[in-house]
Amino acid sequence: SSAVADCHTANAEEDPDCYAAVRWTMSDGIFVHPEWYPGLGAMSSFEAVKEFLHAANASVCPSLPCAPAFETCAQPVHGDVCDEAVMFAKLDGIHAHPEWYPGLDAGSSSREEFQAIIHASNASLCPRPCVMDYLEYSVPTYRSNESLVMKGVSYGPSPLKKAGVLLTDDDFMSEITGVQWADWGRGDLQTLHQMGVNTLRMYGNDPNVTKRTFLDDAMRKGIDVIIGQSDYPFIQGPKPCMRQDFYCFDQVYEFYTLNLVNGFTMDGNSTYHPALKAFILINEPDLKVQPRHLTCRAILTAFDAALQAEKDVGVTGNPIAFTATFSFGMFDGQAPGLGQMEDFYRCIQNPSAAPTLYTPRNDLLKAYKTRWVNSFNTANPAFSVKQLLLDRYGRTFWNDELKLPVFIGEYHSVQFAVRQDLKAMLAATRSREYPFFIGFNFFEFSTRYDKGGTELDFGMFGYGNCTLGLMNYSGKVYNVWDLTLQNDMIGDPMPDAVADAYGGAMTSVGSILKSSPCVTPVLE
């Protein structure tokens, strides 16, 4: 009680020395010399810093801080002065004046960390940011013994409504594309959360674009994220490894290093963001790598490159799982999907043998046994997947020698009713027969009008005629359309079917979709 009576709130007029010391500590000290301030960080309040300084040197701050009249934090409202200040700091300010933002970087620091710096220097411009609680763990979530059920959706929301129009960039995890997924935009993440979705399998991946805000927002919604490496290093870039007989180390190393420093990691690039659970090194390599006998080389060299990039950047915390997502094709008389997984397992045990002929820099077999999960895509229904793969999987991959979980990267059989089929597949994830099966991702979020053809059969959401916003992305302006419900083969709205199967809080999804206000659309 005496301490409370002796408390004093420092201010620039009455206590300039203490006030200046607190402000300097908040804006510079904890970033330049974090070892001086154990227990403090970018999100620490003025009062917490003053209390620390008082305990360390009472001559600088003679009195304890008084508890503030109210302990509030707030996120900026999209478009307000704080939001504009944070965006300027992230996109421009830190590049022009990095000394203004000690300890932060453009790629991996969060909006809240930038907001904390701004608040410390000008509390009238930005309120104190709300602190997020980031989990810490030492085993990849998909390799832990925890019981989990992946109830995912494949998310690649191309904004185009016409076939034959090319996207300038298909990475939909950037700040700009928040007009689709953020609460201030169309609100896709909130819609998915209310549907019971707990995982997103992503597609396009521009390694030069930071993913930090997307991962933070997904984590707030309780949604895990699986990110894939695009085909760029393999078959699309200016020097794809297909021209080097699929020795892909150099291309993937450069690509993945950029991913690590652009939002995959946090805390000075020392730990993975806890929303990121797995990385798909390559999607359907069995259909892309030619000749097929080089498939293992492509995967192994990519795996080795990702592990080496982790080491060189210094990433050790919150390890993620790695995978290569195979097709459900049948090759050489082997079981679909499973045969490709077994081929890769044989190969990784002796990578220097023909035809792979590769000497890895890292212990790939050890990493395989501790960091790898298997995955595949399929358009087969639940009963077929169980018969062709799940019933046989355990013999090779779930035994005393090896225990590798498996998930489905893309799942949707258009010839069967979605509601019934998803419930059957979810039952398999909970079955004692399949302790290795962790779940699947429904394919897909929205119809890919730009691809046309059979792609039009997929997508649980279509696009309406209201432009909810405009997205100026990579040199082109796109319409962000309102979402409409698409029906399955029996006329059942697919979003409602998915929400019902996943146990969502909202199973009449149409009632939560934004349909106004509309802005003037642009021509595609």
Secondary structure, 3 states (H helix, E strand, C coil): CHHHHCCCCCCCCCCHHHHHHHHHHHHHHHHHCHHHCCCCCCCCCHHHHHHHHHHHCCCCCCCCCCCCCCCCCCCCCCCCHHHHHHHHHHHHHHHHCHHHCCCCCCCCCCHHHHHHHHHHHCCCCCCCCCCCCCCCCCCCHHHCCCCCCEEEEEECCCCCCCCCCCCCCCCCCCCCCHHHHCCCCCCHHHHHHHCCCCEEEECCCCCCCCCHHHHHHHHHCCCEEEEECCCHHHHHCCCCHHHHCCCCHHHHHHHHHHHHHHHHEECCCCEECCCEEEEEEEECHHHHCCCHHHHHHHHHHHHHHHHHHHHHHCCCECCCEEEEEECCCCCCCCCCCHHHHHHHHHHHCCCCCCCCCCCCCCCHHHHHHHHECEEEEECCCHHHHHHHHHHHHHHHHECCCCECCEEEEEECCCCCCHHHHHHHHHHHHCCCCCCCEEEEEECCCECCCCCCHHHHHCCCEEEEEEEEEEEEECCEEEEEEEEEECECCCCCEHHHHHHHHHCCCCCCHHHHCCCCCCECCCCC
